[in-house]
Amino acid sequence: MNRKTLTSWLPLALFALVMLSPLRPIVLGGLQRGLLATGLMKADVPMAPANEMPVVLANNSAYPHNLPMTTLDGKAVNLSDLKGKVVFVNLWASWCPPCRAEMPGIEALYKKVDHSKVAFVMLSLDDDAAKARKYVQGNGFTFPVYMRTGDLPAPFDSNSIPSTVILGPDGQVAARHEGMAEYDTPEFLTALNQLAKGATR
């Protein structure tokens, strides 16, 4: 096979390799959503809960109880500790290019919200907390970062990352988005603040 033939088949071979690898959901998660020229599409705005898939409930608490995690320093926490707030949950990893692409926008959004009503859970899927810490600190991000401590329950389980779930103050899913997106938009901020009007703390 000559060089010209090899060069023409190489892109197709690489594409086939990616489609047969664990990267397939990540690649498709970005491609199938028609990304904007910036590489990021605008996220759907969160809505007031209405016939959305409820978060798994525990002890009739009307709030998720089953997403245990730790801080980067190893302190055990649970999503239920944030009951009464709107919660922006983003699944990411330091090795994921689409995750890294959307993080500056998430950081900008984080700086604009009322933290007494809106909480951010940047849940790293890295195997090593040191890698997540190094990436976050190296980029000057200030949002809180957590590490998962087990399998992800619905509605947080996803075949692709980044993946984002917005919970209302009552723990109901207000929005869910798989793939990278631009969250730092006036429309998204307005909708998040509107949802947060029901926050109890």
C-alpha positions as a Markdown table, in Angstrom:
| # | Residue | x | y | z |
|---|---|---|---|---|
| 1 | Met | 0.0 | 0.0 | 0.0 |
| 2 | Asn | 1.5 | 3.3 | -1.0 |
| 3 | Arg | 1.6 | 6.5 | 1.1 |
| 4 | Lys | -1.2 | 8.2 | -0.8 |
| 5 | Thr | -3.6 | 5.3 | -0.3 |
| 6 | Leu | -2.6 | 5.0 | 3.4 |
| 7 | Thr | -3.2 | 8.7 | 3.9 |
| 8 | Ser | -6.7 | 8.5 | 2.4 |
| 9 | Trp | -7.7 | 5.6 | 4.6 |
| 10 | Leu | -6.2 | 6.8 | 7.9 |
| 11 | Pro | -9.0 | 9.2 | 8.9 |
| 12 | Leu | -11.6 | 6.5 | 8.3 |
| 13 | Ala | -9.6 | 4.0 | 10.3 |
| 14 | Leu | -9.2 | 6.4 | 13.2 |
| 15 | Phe | -13.0 | 7.2 | 13.1 |
| 16 | Ala | -13.8 | 3.4 | 13.2 |
| 17 | Leu | -11.3 | 2.9 | 16.1 |
| 18 | Val | -13.0 | 5.7 | 18.1 |
| 19 | Met | -16.5 | 4.3 | 17.4 |
| 20 | Leu | -15.4 | 0.9 | 18.7 |
| 21 | Ser | -13.7 | 2.3 | 21.8 |
| 22 | Pro | -15.0 | 3.6 | 25.2 |
| 23 | Leu | -14.7 | 7.1 | 23.6 |
| 24 | Arg | -17.7 | 6.5 | 21.4 |
| 25 | Pro | -20.3 | 7.9 | 23.8 |
| 26 | Ile | -18.2 | 11.0 | 24.5 |
| 27 | Val | -17.6 | 11.7 | 20.8 |
| 28 | Leu | -21.2 | 11.1 | 19.8 |
| 29 | Gly | -22.4 | 13.2 | 22.8 |
| 30 | Gly | -20.8 | 16.2 | 21.2 |
| 31 | Leu | -21.3 | 15.6 | 17.6 |
| 32 | Gln | -25.0 | 14.7 | 17.6 |
| 33 | Arg | -26.0 | 17.9 | 19.2 |
| 34 | Gly | -25.0 | 20.3 | 16.4 |
| 35 | Leu | -22.5 | 22.3 | 18.2 |
| 36 | Leu | -22.3 | 26.1 | 17.6 |
| 37 | Ala | -19.3 | 27.7 | 16.0 |
| 38 | Thr | -17.8 | 28.2 | 19.4 |
| 39 | Gly | -17.8 | 24.5 | 19.9 |
| 40 | Leu | -20.4 | 24.8 | 22.7 |
| 41 | Met | -24.2 | 24.8 | 22.3 |
| 42 | Lys | -26.4 | 26.8 | 24.6 |
| 43 | Ala | -27.8 | 24.7 | 27.4 |
| 44 | Asp | -31.6 | 24.2 | 27.8 |
| 45 | Val | -32.8 | 26.4 | 30.6 |
| 46 | Pro | -34.1 | 24.7 | 33.7 |
| 47 | Met | -37.8 | 24.6 | 34.2 |
| 48 | Ala | -40.0 | 24.4 | 37.2 |
| 49 | Pro | -40.6 | 20.7 | 38.0 |
| 50 | Ala | -43.5 | 19.3 | 36.0 |
| 51 | Asn | -43.8 | 15.7 | 35.0 |
| 52 | Glu | -40.0 | 15.4 | 35.0 |
| 53 | Met | -38.3 | 12.2 | 36.1 |
| 54 | Pro | -38.2 | 12.5 | 39.9 |
| 55 | Val | -34.9 | 11.8 | 41.7 |
| 56 | Val | -34.9 | 8.5 | 43.7 |
| 57 | Leu | -36.4 | 9.3 | 47.0 |
| 58 | Ala | -35.4 | 8.0 | 50.4 |
| 59 | Asn | -37.3 | 8.1 | 53.8 |
| 60 | Asn | -40.1 | 10.1 | 52.1 |
| 61 | Ser | -37.7 | 13.0 | 52.2 |
| 62 | Ala | -38.6 | 14.3 | 48.7 |
| 63 | Tyr | -34.9 | 14.7 | 48.1 |
| 64 | Pro | -32.2 | 12.4 | 46.8 |
| 65 | His | -30.4 | 10.5 | 49.5 |
| 66 | Asn | -28.3 | 8.2 | 47.5 |
| 67 | Leu | -25.5 | 10.3 | 45.9 |
| 68 | Pro | -22.6 | 9.9 | 48.4 |
| 69 | Met | -19.4 | 11.7 | 47.6 |
| 70 | Thr | -16.3 | 13.2 | 49.2 |
| 71 | Thr | -14.7 | 16.6 | 49.0 |
| 72 | Leu | -11.2 | 16.7 | 47.4 |
| 73 | Asp | -9.9 | 16.5 | 51.0 |
| 74 | Gly | -11.7 | 13.3 | 51.6 |
| 75 | Lys | -14.6 | 14.6 | 53.8 |
| 76 | Ala | -17.8 | 12.5 | 53.2 |
| 77 | Val | -20.8 | 14.5 | 52.1 |
| 78 | Asn | -24.2 | 13.7 | 50.5 |
| 79 | Leu | -26.3 | 15.5 | 48.0 |
| 80 | Ser | -29.1 | 15.5 | 50.5 |
| 81 | Asp | -27.1 | 18.0 | 52.6 |
| 82 | Leu | -28.1 | 20.6 | 50.0 |
| 83 | Lys | -31.8 | 20.1 | 50.4 |
| 84 | Gly | -33.7 | 23.3 | 49.9 |
| 85 | Lys | -31.3 | 24.7 | 47.3 |
| 86 | Val | -31.2 | 24.6 | 43.5 |
| 87 | Val | -28.3 | 22.2 | 42.7 |
| 88 | Phe | -26.2 | 22.3 | 39.6 |
| 89 | Val | -24.6 | 18.9 | 39.3 |
| 90 | Asn | -22.0 | 18.5 | 36.6 |
| 91 | Leu | -20.1 | 15.2 | 35.9 |
| 92 | Trp | -16.7 | 15.8 | 34.4 |
| 93 | Ala | -13.1 | 14.5 | 34.4 |
| 94 | Ser | -9.7 | 16.2 | 33.9 |
| 95 | Trp | -8.9 | 13.9 | 30.9 |
| 96 | Cys | -12.2 | 14.9 | 29.1 |
| 97 | Pro | -11.7 | 17.7 | 26.5 |
| 98 | Pro | -15.4 | 18.6 | 26.2 |
| 99 | Cys | -15.5 | 18.9 | 30.0 |
| 100 | Arg | -12.6 | 21.2 | 30.0 |
| 101 | Ala | -14.1 | 23.3 | 27.2 |
| 102 | Glu | -17.3 | 24.1 | 29.2 |
| 103 | Met | -15.7 | 24.7 | 32.6 |
| 104 | Pro | -14.8 | 28.4 | 32.2 |
| 105 | Gly | -18.5 | 29.1 | 31.4 |
| 106 | Ile | -19.6 | 27.1 | 34.5 |
| 107 | Glu | -17.1 | 29.0 | 36.6 |
| 108 | Ala | -18.5 | 32.3 | 35.3 |
| 109 | Leu | -22.0 | 31.2 | 36.1 |
| 110 | Tyr | -21.0 | 30.1 | 39.6 |
| 111 | Lys | -19.7 | 33.5 | 40.3 |
| 112 | Lys | -23.0 | 35.1 | 39.4 |
| 113 | Val | -25.5 | 33.1 | 41.5 |
| 114 | Asp | -26.6 | 33.5 | 45.1 |
| 115 | His | -24.8 | 30.7 | 46.8 |
| 116 | Ser | -27.3 | 30.7 | 49.7 |
| 117 | Lys | -29.9 | 29.5 | 47.1 |
| 118 | Val | -27.9 | 27.8 | 44.4 |
| 119 | Ala | -25.3 | 25.1 | 45.0 |
| 120 | Phe | -22.8 | 23.7 | 42.6 |
| 121 | Val | -21.6 | 20.1 | 42.7 |
| 122 | Met | -18.8 | 19.5 | 40.2 |
| 123 | Leu | -18.5 | 15.8 | 40.5 |
| 124 | Ser | -15.2 | 14.5 | 39.2 |
| 125 | Leu | -15.0 | 11.0 | 37.6 |
| 126 | Asp | -11.2 | 11.0 | 37.9 |
| 127 | Asp | -9.8 | 8.0 | 39.7 |
| 128 | Asp | -7.4 | 10.2 | 41.6 |
| 129 | Ala | -8.5 | 13.2 | 43.6 |
| 130 | Ala | -5.0 | 14.7 | 43.2 |
| 131 | Lys | -5.5 | 14.9 | 39.4 |
| 132 | Ala | -8.8 | 16.7 | 39.8 |
| 133 | Arg | -7.4 | 19.1 | 42.4 |
| 134 | Lys | -4.4 | 19.9 | 40.2 |
| 135 | Tyr | -6.6 | 20.6 | 37.1 |
| 136 | Val | -9.0 | 22.8 | 39.1 |
| 137 | Gln | -6.4 | 24.8 | 41.0 |
| 138 | Gly | -4.2 | 25.1 | 37.8 |
| 139 | Asn | -7.1 | 26.9 | 36.1 |
| 140 | Gly | -8.2 | 29.0 | 39.0 |
| 141 | Phe | -11.7 | 27.5 | 39.3 |
| 142 | Thr | -13.4 | 28.3 | 42.5 |
| 143 | Phe | -16.6 | 26.1 | 42.3 |
| 144 | Pro | -16.7 | 23.2 | 44.8 |
| 145 | Val | -15.4 | 19.9 | 43.5 |
| 146 | Tyr | -16.3 | 16.4 | 44.8 |
| 147 | Met | -15.3 | 12.9 | 44.1 |
| 148 | Arg | -17.8 | 10.0 | 43.6 |
| 149 | Thr | -17.6 | 7.2 | 46.1 |
| 150 | Gly | -19.6 | 4.6 | 44.1 |
| 151 | Asp | -21.9 | 3.9 | 41.2 |
| 152 | Leu | -24.0 | 6.8 | 40.0 |
| 153 | Pro | -27.8 | 6.4 | 40.6 |
| 154 | Ala | -30.5 | 7.8 | 38.3 |
| 155 | Pro | -30.8 | 10.5 | 37.2 |
| 156 | Phe | -27.0 | 11.1 | 37.3 |
| 157 | Asp | -25.9 | 7.9 | 35.5 |
| 158 | Ser | -24.9 | 8.8 | 31.9 |
| 159 | Asn | -23.1 | 7.2 | 29.0 |
| 160 | Ser | -21.3 | 10.4 | 28.2 |
| 161 | Ile | -19.6 | 13.2 | 29.9 |
| 162 | Pro | -19.8 | 16.0 | 30.5 |
| 163 | Ser | -23.3 | 15.6 | 31.8 |
| 164 | Thr | -25.4 | 18.1 | 33.8 |
| 165 | Val | -28.5 | 17.7 | 36.0 |
| 166 | Ile | -30.3 | 20.7 | 37.6 |
| 167 | Leu | -32.3 | 19.9 | 40.7 |
| 168 | Gly | -35.0 | 22.2 | 42.1 |
| 169 | Pro | -35.1 | 23.0 | 45.8 |
| 170 | Asp | -37.4 | 20.0 | 46.2 |
| 171 | Gly | -35.0 | 17.6 | 44.6 |
| 172 | Gln | -37.0 | 17.2 | 41.4 |
| 173 | Val | -35.1 | 17.2 | 38.1 |
| 174 | Ala | -35.6 | 20.6 | 36.4 |
| 175 | Ala | -33.2 | 20.0 | 33.5 |
| 176 | Arg | -30.7 | 17.5 | 32.3 |
| 177 | His | -28.2 | 17.8 | 29.5 |
| 178 | Glu | -25.7 | 15.3 | 28.2 |
| 179 | Gly | -22.7 | 16.7 | 26.3 |
| 180 | Met | -20.9 | 20.0 | 26.6 |
| 181 | Ala | -22.8 | 23.2 | 26.6 |
| 182 | Glu | -22.6 | 27.0 | 27.3 |
| 183 | Tyr | -24.2 | 27.6 | 30.7 |
| 184 | Asp | -23.1 | 31.2 | 31.1 |
| 185 | Thr | -26.0 | 32.8 | 29.3 |
| 186 | Pro | -28.5 | 35.5 | 30.4 |
| 187 | Glu | -31.3 | 33.1 | 29.7 |
| 188 | Phe | -29.9 | 30.2 | 31.8 |
| 189 | Leu | -29.0 | 32.5 | 34.7 |
| 190 | Thr | -32.5 | 34.0 | 34.7 |
| 191 | Ala | -34.1 | 30.6 | 34.7 |
| 192 | Leu | -31.8 | 29.4 | 37.4 |
| 193 | Asn | -32.7 | 32.4 | 39.6 |
| 194 | Gln | -36.4 | 31.9 | 38.9 |
| 195 | Leu | -36.1 | 28.2 | 40.0 |
| 196 | Ala | -34.2 | 29.4 | 43.1 |
| 197 | Lys | -37.1 | 31.5 | 44.3 |
| 198 | Gly | -38.4 | 28.3 | 45.9 |
| 199 | Ala | -35.2 | 27.8 | 47.8 |
| 200 | Thr | -35.6 | 27.5 | 51.6 |
| 201 | Arg | -32.1 | 28.5 | 52.6 |
